Amino acid sequence: MISGEDLFDRPCPFSDEDLVMTKTIGTATLPTPSPGTMPHVTAREMMVRNLITLSPTMDALEALDVLLRQRISGAPVVDGDGHFVGVFSEKSCMKFVVGMAYENLPSIPVGDLTDKNPPTISEETDLLTIAQTFLDAACRRLPVLDSEGRLRGQISRRDVMRAVRSHMETPVKSNTPTGLYLSAIFSSDDRRV
């Protein structure tokens, strides 16, 4: 078993050339990916366009019914012109439930419970930047907006994984055995197991 300390004592698997440009993720500094290691895919190519959206004036209970009926954890909120207002999510619903329980609030409009500053991306955002945005922000989905702030689509973490997998080559299988042969295992008294 390898301990965490052992990992830091090992030589770095990257050459000095790879370390010329670096990207800091959390507390670790990683080499910038070499050109060609990540597919060049933009949000426009991988986003889901057919979305369930909510209006900021919709009743919160009605919006909750939509989330439950559609089995989704959140939905973008857009105004009448298609401009992105924010996201109504399960967390928004929890605020509503707590407000109803403790403050005896009547149902309120979705716009009052919407997260109005979630991370968003543009249609030109590349795959690596999208993946990094998911690492940096605690969100399940990223709304894709055009230059005028209109909702064009949405990308989930799973969409990123699908895009990476569909654009990367399948690894070539080696004919060299890499498994452990059970006949090579011996017990403590030198008997084959």
Secondary structure, DSSP 8 states (H G I E B T S, - for coil): ---HHHHHHS--SS-TTTTSSEEEETTEEEE---TTSS---BHHHH-B-S---B-TTSBHHHHHHHHHHHT-SEEEEE-TT-BEEEEEEHHHHHHHHHHHHHH-----BGGGT-BS----EETT-BHHHHHHHHHHS--SEEEEE-TTSBEEEEEEHHHHHHHHHHHS------SS--S--GGG-B-TTS-B-
